[in-house]
Amino acid sequence: QRAQNAVAEAEKILAPSGLEISESISVLLDGTKDIILAEADAWGADCIFLGSHGRHGAQRLLMGSVSESIAQQAHCSVEVVRAS
């Protein structure tokens, strides 16, 4: 239900942009990086947009970086956005 609510809210935000919005919701059990890369491949994405927590240094090394991993392995452009 939480996922459906999040998708509905995202649709409200994106609707005025004219972007094509998929009506399907998938529950995927793989790792985050693998899911994002597989979905981008399946959609034939031209670009992947990701948010970032802005971690750096030892904290980033200990936790890993999904966005960095995706940027290195994606078949398309990757835009990583960090909160100011």
C-alpha positions in Angstrom: 0.0 0.0 0.0 2.9 2.4 0.8 4.4 1.8 -2.6 1.1 2.4 -4.3 0.6 5.7 -2.4 4.2 6.8 -3.3 3.5 6.0 -7.0 0.2 7.9 -6.9 1.9 10.9 -5.3 4.8 10.8 -7.9 2.2 10.7 -10.7 0.5 13.9 -9.4 3.9 15.6 -9.4 5.0 14.4 -12.8 1.7 14.6 -14.7 2.1 18.3 -15.7 5.5 17.6 -17.2 4.1 15.5 -20.0 6.4 12.6 -19.2 5.1 9.1 -19.9 4.1 7.5 -16.6 4.0 3.7 -16.2 1.0 2.3 -14.3 2.8 -0.8 -13.1 4.3 -1.4 -9.6 6.9 -4.1 -9.1 8.1 -5.6 -5.9 11.6 -6.6 -6.6 13.8 -8.6 -4.2 17.3 -8.1 -5.8 19.9 -5.6 -4.6 19.1 -1.9 -5.3 21.9 -1.4 -7.9 20.9 -4.6 -9.8 17.2 -3.6 -9.8 17.9 -0.1 -11.1 20.3 -1.3 -13.8 17.9 -4.1 -15.0 14.9 -1.8 -15.1 16.8 0.9 -17.0 17.9 -1.8 -19.5 14.3 -3.2 -19.8 12.9 0.3 -20.4 15.6 1.3 -22.9 16.3 4.3 -20.6 18.4 7.2 -22.0 19.2 8.5 -18.6 19.0 7.4 -15.0 18.3 10.0 -12.3 19.3 9.2 -8.7 19.3 10.9 -5.4 22.4 10.9 -3.2 22.8 11.2 0.6 26.1 13.1 -0.1 28.2 10.7 2.0 31.9 10.9 1.5 35.1 9.7 3.1 35.1 6.7 5.5 31.3 6.8 5.8 31.0 6.2 2.0 33.6 3.5 2.0 31.8 1.6 4.8 28.3 1.9 3.3 29.2 1.7 -0.4 27.8 3.9 -3.0 24.8 2.7 -5.1 24.9 5.8 -7.3 28.6 5.4 -8.0 28.2 1.7 -8.9 25.3 2.5 -11.2 27.2 5.3 -12.9 30.0 3.0 -13.6 27.9 0.1 -14.9 24.9 1.8 -16.6 24.4 1.6 -20.4 23.2 5.1 -20.5 23.9 8.5 -18.8 23.4 8.8 -15.1 22.6 12.0 -13.2 23.2 12.0 -9.5 21.4 14.8 -7.6 22.3 15.7 -4.0 20.2 17.9 -1.7 21.8 21.3 -1.1 
